[in-house]
Amino acid sequence: MTIRLYDTATREVRDFVPLQEGKVGLYVCGLTVQSEPHVGHVRSGVNFDVLQRWLRHRGFEVTFIRNVTDIDDKILTKSAEQGRPWYNLAYAMKLELDKAYAALNVAPPTYEPAATGHIPEMIVLIERLIERGHAYAAEDGSGDVYFDVRSWPSYGELTKQGVDDMEPAADADPRGKRDPRDFALWKGRKDSEPATASWPSPWGPGRPGWHIECSAMAGKYLGESFDIHGGGVDLRFPHHENEQAQSRAAGGGFASYWMHNAWITTAGEKMSKSLGNTLSIPEILKSYRGVELRYYIVAAHYRSHVEFSFEALDEAAVGYRRIESFLERVGADPAAAGEVPAAFAAAMDDDLGTPAAVAVLHETVREGNRQLAAGEDATGAAAAVAAMLDVLGVHPHDPAWGSRGGDDAERLTAAVDALVAGLLEERAQARAEKDWARADAIRDRIKSAGIEVTDTPDGPSWTVS
């Protein structure tokens, strides 16, 4: 068994070899809690949740750290616009993020450090960079401290860029910089900013730059060298490039592998608040169950951009309900998971190939439905399906989804689905026996109840006509 992962740094799929046998240190950049999370935000949480589930399934002991950025320029700007303390906005949005993760069955990490809780570690790291000649305090009296990009010859290696080809860093006033590409490690407090948004430091009161936060938190909980660093593809530059440079310049090895999930787009553009094309999790969950939204996300490969549409989400929900229907009809205990099929394991070992893994899942469901129609025992297929659903985090019996079936409408849908599935099974058996009259009678009975049946390659599906 060898897990292979696409490493952004080398731009190739590599065998995963952990620094310590049997153990994995995983760090994922969490969100800046400035606003209500949308479906684009939570994709990273879902994708890396699948990664840690698969690593654990393969027997690894995983230490999973996912941070929260709770002090940031955007947080200060938005809180000022809303006339509320910045820490109140950050706390309220963190609660909304927790709800969104819970609604999609994203398991909590080993630890979730907040940036504001690790200011001392950041100051120590900045001091080390200054001592090594890779950082300097601005001479303009601002209290800013910058990383000197030209002092680190490997700067740009993660994203394969030369320093002279980069745009100037836009994270601080350029007047105190030696080079416009130097980025802020510490930001001296401005008179326009609240006093609560600053901490004492050797360079005067201020707050950390964005990039130093993750380096300090990753180092504290995973050590100066660890296995995997993950996050959204938009973080490769400048955030992850700067993290790697400052961490290695300070003497650490930092991440052995870099993994990045792609965007969820709308109209071909990254889903973001600034574009005004957001779809908040609470709004989507008014029409779809959390398990259906998660299934929609995991069915796509984590490195593939997904163009969001409600039509595609509808199709995913119908496909998921077919899986649920099969488990309902088995009659044995479908929660008793068996072994995942070899083809599923091979797909997951190949850079978390969830599209191929989901295809194996549906193939197993189709075989189970065939067994049921033929009067054969389908409990083995059901156990395999349950095991695959566990890995993907979409098992309908998972306590994370709450009571079986959710609200009254969901329970009614599940009950009707089970009844219709039984009739369709009888119809399939009649057709197999060439009893056309009986098959037609069953079809007419279903249609008279206002239900339209459509035959698909994955089996029949139904809608209320």
N, C-alpha and C positions, 0 to 999 in steps of 0.2 A: 504494500500500500504506500503510494507516494502522492501527496497533495501537491499540485502545481498551481502557482499563482502568478498573475501578471504583475510584474514589478514596474511601476512607472519610471523609476530611476534608470533602469536598463532597457526599458521598452521591449521586454520579452517575457514570455511565460517561463518561470523558473521552478525547479523543484524546491519545495519548502523544507528548509533545514533549520530548526530552531537553535538558538544559542545554547539552550540547556535541554537535553533530551527529555521528551515527555511534557515540557512546559512551554507555554506561549505567553509572551508579553504583548498585549495589543493596546494601542492608544488611538483613539478616534477623536478628531476635533468636533466638539458639540456645537450647539448653536449660540449665537449672540442673542440674548433674550430681550429683544427690543420690541417685538410685536407678536401677534397671535400666529402660531405655526400653520403653514399651509402644506399641501400634499408634497410640494417640491422640497420643503424643509425635512420632512420625515423620511424621505427615501433613504438617506444615509443611515438613519437609525435602524430602519428595517433591513437594509442590505448587510450592515455589519452585525446585526443580530443573527442573521442567517449564517454569517461566517463563524461567529463564536459558537453557535449551535452545532455546526458541522465539525469544527475542531474538537469540541467536547464529545461528539458522537464518535469521532475517530480516536478517542482516548486521551486527548491532551488535557492537561490542567491549565486553564486559561485565566490569566489575570487581565481583566478588561477595564481600562480606564477611559471614560468619556467625559470631557470637561464641559463646563458652562462658562461662557464669557458674560460676566455680569457687570462689567465696567468698560465703557467703550464710547468713542465719539458719537456714534449713532444713538446710543442710549441717552446720553446727555442732551442731544438735540431733540429727540422725540419727547423726553420728559419735560423739557422746557416748553415745547409747543403745547403740551397737554396740561401744563401748569401743575405738575405733581413732582414729588421728589424722585430723583433718578433711581434710588434703591427700591422705591415702591413700585415703579414701572417694571424694573428687572425682576422683582419677586413675583409680581402678578403674572408676568409672561412666563416665568419659570413654572408656575403652577399650571398654566395652560399647556405648556410643553409636556409636563408630566402626564396630564390628562390625555393628550394626543398619543403619546407613547403607549400608555396603558390601553387605550382604545384599539391600538393596532398590535397588542401583545408583544411589544418590544421589551424584552427582559431587562431589568436594571443591570447596569454594569457592576463590576466588583466594587468600584467606587466612582463617585461623580464629583470631582473637586470643582470648586468655584474660584475664579480668578482672584476675587477680593480676599479670599482666605489664604493666599499664598504670596502676599507682597514681600515678606522677609526672604523667601527663597529666590524671588526675582531680583531683589537688590544684591544678594550674594552672587548670583550669576552675572549680573552687570558689572560688579566690582571685579570679578575674575576676568571678564573680557577686557576691561580697562587695563588691568595689570599685565595682560598678555599682549597689549598693543593693538587690540582689535576694536576698541570702542573709545570714545572720548566725550567729555562734557563740552557742550557748546560754550564759546567764549563771549556770547552776546548777553549773558546774564539771565537767560530764559529759564535755566534749570533743566534744559533738555539734555539728554545723553543719546548719542548715535552710534550705530555699528558702522565701522569703516569698511565698506565693501571692497575697497582696493587692497586692504591689508590681508584679505583672504583669497588666495589665488584660485581656489576651487569654487568661488561664488558663481552661481549660475549652472552648476553641474546637474542639478535635479531636472531642470527644464531645458537643458542644452542651449543656454544663451550666453553670449558674451556681455560683459558689463557695458561696453560702449553701445550695444544695441538696445539696452533697456531704457524705458521711460523713467524720468525722475520719480522718486518716492514722494507720494502726496500725503504722507501721514503726519507732517509737521511743517512749521514755518521753515522754508529753505535757507533763511539768512544765517542760521548758525551752523550750517553743514559745510564740510570740506568738499564733498561731492554731492551733487543733487540726488544721486541714487542711494546715498546713505539713509538708513531707516531708523526710526525712533525706538530706543529701548526704554526710555523714561521721558515723560512729558511734564515739564514744570507747570505748576498751576497758573492759570490765567485769571485775571480779575473777573472775567465774565462767567467763570465756572464756580459752582457751589463749593464751599469749603469742605463739605462732607465727601467730595469726590477727589480728595487728595490725602496722601500719607507722607509722613516724614521720611527723608532719605538723606544720604550724604551730599546730594546736589540741591537740596531744598525740597519743600513740599511739592508733591505732584502725584502722578499715577503712571502705571506701566503702559508701555506700548503693547499693541495687540500680540505681536509675534513672540515676545519674551515670555508671555503668559504660558503658552503651551510647552515651551522648552523647559520651564521651571517645574511645571506640574508633571510632565512625562518623566523627567529625571527623578523627581521625588518618589514617585510610586513604582516606576519600572526600572530605574537605574539609568546610568549614563549610556548604556547600550541595551536595546531591546529589539524585539522581532519585527513587529508590523506597525506601521503608522498609516491610518486611513483618514478619509474625509472626502468631501465633494470635489469634483474635478476642477471647479472654479477656485479652489484653494491652493492649487499647485504653485501659482505665482500671484502675488509675492509671498503669501503666508508660509507655505511649506518650504519654499526655497530659502526664506529668511530663517525659519526655524532650524533647518539643517545647518545652515552656515554658522549661525551663532552657537549652536550646540556643539558642533565639531571644533569650532574655533576655541571654545572653552575647554576642550580636551576630551569630550565624550565621543563615542562612536555613533550614537543616536540610532536611527531605525535601519534595520537590515533590508526591509522590504517596504515599498510604498504602494498603497492601493487607493484608487480613487473611483468613486461611483459617478456615473454620468447624471445629467440633468433630467428632470421632467420638464418638458417645454409646452408652451401654448403658442400656436401660430408661429412655430419655429424659433421662438425666443425663450430664454431661460425664465422660468417662473420666478417672479420676484415682486416685492412690494413696490419698487420704483416703477415697474412697468404697468402696474395696475391690473395684472392678470392673475391675481391670486385666487386660490380656492382653499378656504380654510377647512381644517379637519371637521370642526363642528357642523359646518354647512353640508359637507359631503355626507356625514353620518346621519343627516336627516333623511336621506334617501337610500343609503346603503349601509349594510352592516360592516363593522370594523374588519371582520374576517374576510369579507369580500374585497375590501379595499386593499388589505394586506396581500391577498392572493393575487390581485391585479399587479401589485408592485413586484412581488417575488417571481412572477411568471416571466418577467423580462430579465435579460442578463444585466448584471449590475453595471457593466461598462457600456451598455447601449442607451442612447438617448431615447426617451419615451415621449411621444407627442400625446399629451393627455386629451382624452375625449370621453364624454359620457357614454357614447356608443360603445367604445372599447371596454369601458368599465361595466356596461350592461352585459356584454359578451362574457367577460370574465366572471361576473356574478352567476350567469346561467351555467357556465362550465363548472364552477365550484358547487353549485346546487346539485349537479349530477353526481358529484362525488359524495356529497352528503346523503343523497337519495339512496345510493348504493349501500352505504353503511347502515342506513335505517332498515333496509330490506333484508340484510344478512340474517338478522334474528339472533345471532350469537353476540358475544360481547365485543363490539368493534373497537372499544377503547384498549383492548389488550394488544399492544403493538408487537409485531414480529420483527423479522430482519428486513432491511431495505433490499430490494433487488440489486443484483450486481451492476446492471446497467444504470440504475439510479446512482449508485456509489461512484461509478466511473465518471458520470456526468458531473457530480459534485466535486470530485477530486480534480477535475479539469477546470481549474479557475472558476469554481462555483457556477458550473453550467446549469443554472436553474431552468432555462427553456427546455433543454434535453431531459432534465430530471422531471419536469412537469409532464412531458410527453410520456415518459415511463409510467408516471402516476396514472394518466388517463388510459394507457394501454392495459394496465392492471385492472382498472375499473371496468373496462370493456370486457376483459376476460372473466371477471367476476360476474358481470351481468349475463354473459353467455352461460356460465355455470348455473346461475339461478334459473335462467330460462329452461335449461335442460334438466332441472331437478337435481343438480349436483351440489356438492358441498363447496361453498364459497368462503368459508371462514379463513382459509389460508390467504386468499387474495385480500380479504378485509384486514387481516393482521399486517400484511405488507403495506397496504394503503395507509393504515394508521401510523406505521413507522415513518413513512415518507412525509405524512402530514405533520408529524411531530418535529421532524428536522426543519421543515419550512415554517413552522410556527402557525399552522392553520388547521390544526385538528379541531373539529367542531365540539369535541368533548373537553377541550382544554378549559380548566376553571377560569382562565383569564377572560373568556368570553361571557362569563356570568352564567345566569340561568339558561338552561337549554332553550334555544329558540328565541331568546330575547323577549320583546314585548308581544302583545296579543296578535298584532298583525303578522309578526315574524313566525309565531307559533302556528297561526292559521295557515300561512304559506307552507311551512314544513309539513303540516298534517295533510294538506291537499296534495302536496308533492308526493308524499308516501303513498297515498291512495291512488293517484294517477299512475305512479310508477308500477304499482301492482297490476293495474288494468293493462298497462302497456306490456308488461311481462307476459300476461295471458295472451295478448294479441300477437306478440312475437312467437309464442309457442304455437298458437293456432296457425300462423302463417308457415312456420316450420313444418307443421303437419299437413299443410295444404288444405286446411279447413277454412276456405275463404269466407264462407257464410258466417262462421263464428267470428272471424277476424273483422269482417265488416260490421257485425253487430256491436262488437266492442268499440270500434271506432265511432260508430253512430252514437253510442251511449256516452262516450267522452264528449263528443261534439255537442250533444243535446244539453250538456251541463255548462255550455259556454266556454269550452276549453279547446284551443286550437293546437294540434299536434304537428310538429315539424320533424321529419326524419333528417338526421345529420350524420356525418361520418363517425361521430362519437356516440351515436345513439339518439333516440328520439328526445326532443325537448318540448315543453308546452308553455303556452301563454294564455291568459284570459282574453278571449276574443270579444 
